[in-house]
């Protein structure tokens, strides 16, 4: 069985592929099987350039995942919606030289 995982977009940011994008990707991981959920987020986040962000929609507060992302690259997190059915966060990729984002 094949499932389609919908991606929504919101205004701001860019993808870094050389084409100008003015939207943040929205990755709703609630549809992704748990066994590959973190790997899917790592892959999506690796495509986000420094200064860009990813809107993450999760079925719970993804603190362990955020800690794992922070080990890979400096991040800041803005909670947009805090449950109970869905958590929506903007995860910003920060410059390695400026982990505080200032």
C-alpha positions as a Python dict, from the first residue, in 0.01 Angstrom:
ca = {
    (1, 'X'): (0, 0, 0),
    (2, 'X'): (133, 344, -91),
    (3, 'X'): (62, 651, 121),
    (4, 'X'): (95, 1003, -5),
    (5, 'X'): (243, 1243, 248),
    (6, 'X'): (112, 1593, 182),
    (7, 'X'): (351, 1887, 199),
    (8, 'X'): (206, 2229, 265),
    (9, 'X'): (389, 2556, 221),
    (10, 'X'): (400, 2889, 402),
    (11, 'X'): (567, 3214, 299),
    (12, 'X'): (941, 3286, 378),
    (13, 'X'): (1275, 3105, 348),
    (14, 'X'): (1431, 2925, 53),
    (15, 'X'): (1547, 2582, -52),
    (16, 'X'): (1907, 2663, -152),
    (17, 'X'): (1893, 2472, -483),
    (18, 'X'): (1967, 2780, -692),
    (19, 'X'): (1603, 2858, -759),
    (20, 'X'): (1438, 3130, -555),
    (21, 'X'): (1185, 2989, -310),
    (22, 'X'): (982, 3211, -82),
    (23, 'X'): (816, 2939, 121),
    (24, 'X'): (899, 2719, 419),
    (25, 'X'): (841, 2351, 364),
    (26, 'X'): (581, 2197, 591),
    (27, 'X'): (656, 1837, 679),
    (28, 'X'): (365, 1659, 847),
    (29, 'X'): (525, 1348, 997),
    (30, 'X'): (203, 1212, 1145),
    (31, 'X'): (153, 1006, 826),
    (32, 'X'): (509, 867, 821),
    (33, 'X'): (563, 526, 985),
    (34, 'X'): (738, 565, 1319),
    (35, 'X'): (1027, 339, 1214),
    (36, 'X'): (1142, 591, 950),
    (37, 'X'): (1000, 916, 1091),
    (38, 'X'): (1326, 1058, 1235),
    (39, 'X'): (1525, 965, 925),
    (40, 'X'): (1266, 1141, 710),
    (41, 'X'): (1300, 1459, 915),
    (42, 'X'): (1682, 1441, 902),
    (43, 'X'): (1668, 1410, 524),
    (44, 'X'): (1428, 1701, 486),
    (45, 'X'): (1622, 1920, 729),
    (46, 'X'): (1952, 1848, 552),
    (47, 'X'): (1805, 2020, 244),
    (48, 'X'): (1731, 2340, 438),
    (49, 'X'): (2003, 2605, 395),
    (50, 'X'): (2154, 2803, 682),
    (51, 'X'): (1903, 3073, 769),
    (52, 'X'): (1614, 2864, 633),
    (53, 'X'): (1347, 2681, 824),
    (54, 'X'): (1118, 2382, 815),
    (55, 'X'): (768, 2371, 961),
    (56, 'X'): (735, 2036, 1138),
    (57, 'X'): (396, 1889, 1230),
    (58, 'X'): (417, 1602, 1479),
    (59, 'X'): (171, 1396, 1687),
    (60, 'X'): (354, 1491, 2011),
    (61, 'X'): (616, 1733, 2138),
    (62, 'X'): (924, 1607, 1946),
    (63, 'X'): (1189, 1695, 2206),
    (64, 'X'): (1409, 1385, 2142),
    (65, 'X'): (1404, 1457, 1768),
    (66, 'X'): (1492, 1824, 1828),
    (67, 'X'): (1787, 1717, 2043),
    (68, 'X'): (1906, 1490, 1762),
    (69, 'X'): (1873, 1771, 1506),
    (70, 'X'): (2068, 2004, 1735),
    (71, 'X'): (2354, 1750, 1739),
    (72, 'X'): (2372, 1773, 1359),
    (73, 'X'): (2341, 2150, 1320),
    (74, 'X'): (2267, 2451, 1541),
    (75, 'X'): (1892, 2516, 1545),
    (76, 'X'): (1634, 2738, 1703),
    (77, 'X'): (1275, 2628, 1753),
    (78, 'X'): (954, 2829, 1758),
    (79, 'X'): (642, 2649, 1878),
    (80, 'X'): (348, 2755, 1659),
    (81, 'X'): (88, 2509, 1800),
    (82, 'X'): (138, 2301, 2116),
    (83, 'X'): (-94, 2001, 2090),
    (84, 'X'): (-297, 1824, 2195),
    (85, 'X'): (-360, 1651, 1860),
    (86, 'X'): (-73, 1807, 1667),
    (87, 'X'): (239, 2002, 1749),
    (88, 'X'): (351, 2253, 1486),
    (89, 'X'): (703, 2395, 1510),
    (90, 'X'): (928, 2614, 1298),
    (91, 'X'): (1279, 2468, 1311),
    (92, 'X'): (1539, 2720, 1194),
    (93, 'X'): (1883, 2615, 1074),
    (94, 'X'): (2145, 2846, 1225),
    (95, 'X'): (2498, 2922, 1112),
    (96, 'X'): (2756, 2690, 1272),
    (97, 'X'): (2958, 2999, 1367),
    (98, 'X'): (2657, 3160, 1540),
    (99, 'X'): (2468, 2890, 1734),
    (100, 'X'): (2273, 3154, 1929),
    (101, 'X'): (2122, 3289, 1607),
    (102, 'X'): (2223, 3649, 1681),
}
